Amino acid sequence: GCDGSVLLDDSSTVTGEKTARPNANSVRGFEVIDTIKTQVEKACSGVVSCADILAIAARDSVVELGGPSWTVQLGRRDSRSASLSGANNQIPAPTSSLSSLITTFSNQGLSTKDMVALS
């Protein structure tokens, strides 16, 4: 999510979201964010969050593929926890039908336009 919780690896105190069913064959490229974070930490330790890096990388990926650009508001803080059950229950699977996606987003108070922008 916007807090970078999807980036957290499993540990003795956290069960990450990377293995959540909706993220299977959908969310990937974690090593890219890890590499960027390592380089940023060398230049300015403790200043830039993984959540901000993820937001910038998402925007830049869209631009690289010919899509629109937008200003990324910075200042996110990285999550220190994750919710595997939340990810499994609240994120639609990449194989969801259009009507299912519209319903899922609508249940969160989001429009079809919001869904397209967030996808």
C-alpha positions in Angstrom: 0.0 0.0 0.0 1.0 3.6 0.2 2.9 2.9 3.4 5.2 0.4 1.7 3.9 -2.5 3.8 3.9 -4.7 0.8 7.7 -4.4 0.7 8.2 -5.9 4.2 9.8 -9.3 4.3 8.6 -12.0 6.7 10.5 -11.9 10.1 10.0 -13.3 13.6 7.6 -10.4 14.3 6.0 -9.6 10.9 4.2 -11.8 8.3 4.6 -9.8 5.1 2.1 -9.3 2.3 4.3 -10.5 -0.5 2.8 -13.9 -0.4 -0.8 -12.8 -0.2 -3.0 -14.5 -2.8 -3.9 -11.3 -4.7 -0.2 -10.4 -5.0 0.8 -13.7 -6.6 1.9 -13.2 -10.2 0.9 -9.5 -9.8 3.3 -7.6 -7.5 6.9 -8.0 -8.3 10.2 -6.1 -8.7 10.9 -5.9 -5.0 14.6 -6.2 -5.7 14.5 -3.0 -7.7 13.1 -1.1 -4.8 15.7 -2.7 -2.5 18.5 -1.7 -4.8 17.2 1.9 -5.1 16.8 2.1 -1.3 20.4 0.9 -0.8 21.7 3.6 -3.1 19.6 6.3 -1.6 20.7 5.3 1.9 24.3 5.7 0.9 23.6 9.3 -0.3 21.3 10.4 2.5 20.6 7.9 5.2 17.2 7.9 6.9 15.7 10.6 4.6 13.7 8.9 1.9 11.2 6.2 2.7 10.6 3.0 0.7 7.0 4.1 0.3 8.1 7.2 -1.5 10.5 5.2 -3.7 7.7 2.9 -4.6 5.4 5.8 -5.5 8.0 7.5 -7.6 8.9 4.2 -9.3 5.3 3.5 -10.1 4.9 7.0 -11.7 8.1 6.7 -13.6 7.1 3.2 -14.9 3.8 4.7 -16.3 5.7 7.6 -17.9 8.3 5.2 -19.4 5.5 3.2 -21.1 4.1 6.4 -22.6 1.5 7.2 -20.0 0.9 10.5 -18.2 3.1 12.0 -15.6 2.0 13.5 -12.3 3.5 15.1 -9.2 4.2 12.6 -6.5 3.6 14.0 -3.1 6.5 12.9 -0.9 6.7 12.4 2.8 5.3 9.0 3.3 6.5 7.0 6.3 7.3 3.3 5.9 5.1 0.9 7.7 6.6 -1.3 10.4 3.8 -3.8 10.1 1.9 -5.7 7.5 -1.3 -7.6 7.3 -1.4 -10.8 5.3 -5.0 -11.3 6.1 -5.9 -7.8 5.2 -4.1 -8.2 1.8 -5.9 -11.5 1.2 -9.3 -10.0 2.1 -9.1 -6.5 0.8 -7.0 -6.6 -2.4 -8.8 -8.0 -5.5 -7.0 -10.8 -7.3 -5.4 -10.0 -10.7 -7.8 -12.5 -12.3 -10.9 -10.6 -11.0 -13.7 -9.8 -13.5 -14.5 -6.2 -14.3 -17.8 -6.3 -12.4 -16.0 -7.8 -9.4 -13.3 -5.1 -9.5 -15.9 -2.3 -9.8 -17.8 -3.8 -6.8 -14.7 -4.2 -4.7 -13.6 -0.6 -5.3 -17.1 0.7 -4.8 -17.2 -1.0 -1.5 -14.2 1.1 -0.5 -15.9 4.3 -1.6 -14.0 4.5 -4.9 -15.4 5.2 -8.4 -14.7 3.3 -11.6 -12.5 6.2 -12.6 -10.6 5.9 -9.3 -10.2 2.1 -9.9 -8.6 2.8 -13.4 -6.3 5.4 -12.0 -5.1 3.1 -9.1 -4.7 0.1 -11.4 
